[in-house]
């Protein structure tokens, strides 16, 4: 999995702080990270992925890197349906 950055749609929470005084900053940062992920999804952004999704479901769409993960037609967008990945372009 690639590293998260400000344009990624992945979100995983940071460890909670031990000091209660750090909680407001922690919450502000977490809410900002959630907002960034939601905004990227709403704008139609898909991060390039380099590994097969663990549990694909009909309707999933991914942007495959075509090297580490090549579902069939190299780098590009793929949709999952009928138990297989299909090249979308």
C-alpha positions in Angstrom: 0.0 0.0 0.0 1.3 3.4 -0.8 1.9 6.2 1.7 -1.0 8.5 2.5 -0.7 12.1 1.5 -3.0 15.1 1.3 -4.6 13.9 -2.0 -5.2 10.3 -0.9 -8.7 8.8 -0.4 -7.5 6.4 2.2 -8.1 7.2 5.9 -6.8 5.4 8.9 -6.9 6.9 12.3 -3.8 8.0 14.2 -3.1 6.6 17.6 -5.1 8.4 20.3 -3.0 10.6 22.6 -2.2 9.6 26.1 -2.5 13.1 27.4 -6.0 14.4 27.5 -4.7 17.9 26.8 -3.7 16.7 23.4 -7.2 15.5 22.5 -8.5 18.8 20.9 -5.5 18.9 18.5 -5.9 15.1 17.8 -9.6 15.5 16.9 -9.0 18.6 14.7 -6.3 16.7 12.8 -8.4 13.5 12.4 -11.5 15.5 11.3 -9.3 17.3 8.7 -7.9 13.9 7.4 -11.5 12.6 7.1 -12.6 15.7 5.3 -9.7 15.5 2.9 -10.6 11.9 2.0 -14.3 12.6 1.5 -13.5 15.7 -0.7 -11.2 13.6 -2.9 -13.9 10.9 -3.3 -16.6 13.5 -4.1 -14.3 15.0 -6.7 -14.0 11.6 -8.4 -10.3 11.0 -7.4 -9.0 7.5 -7.3 -5.5 6.7 -6.0 -3.4 4.4 -8.1 -3.1 1.0 -6.3 -0.4 -1.6 -6.7 -2.1 -4.6 -5.0 -5.2 -6.7 -5.6 -8.0 -5.6 -3.3 -8.6 -8.2 -0.6 -12.4 -8.6 -1.0 -13.6 -7.0 -4.2 -17.4 -6.6 -4.7 -19.4 -5.9 -7.8 -19.3 -2.2 -8.5 -15.8 -1.6 -7.2 -13.6 0.7 -9.3 -9.8 0.9 -9.0 -6.9 2.6 -10.8 -4.3 -0.2 -11.2 -0.6 0.6 -11.6 -0.2 -2.1 -14.2 3.1 -3.3 -12.8 2.7 -4.7 -9.3 -1.0 -5.2 -10.0 -2.0 -5.8 -13.6 -5.6 -7.1 -13.8 -5.2 -7.7 -17.5 -4.6 -4.7 -19.7 -1.8 -2.8 -17.9 -2.1 0.6 -16.2 -5.7 2.0 -16.1 -9.1 2.0 -14.6 -10.9 -1.3 -13.9 -14.3 -2.2 -12.7 -15.2 -5.3 -10.8 -18.3 -7.3 -11.8 -19.2 -10.9 -12.7 -16.3 -12.1 -10.4 -13.6 -10.4 -12.5 -11.8 -7.1 -13.1 -12.7 -5.5 -16.4 -10.6 -2.8 -18.1 -12.5 0.5 -18.3 -9.8 2.6 -19.9 
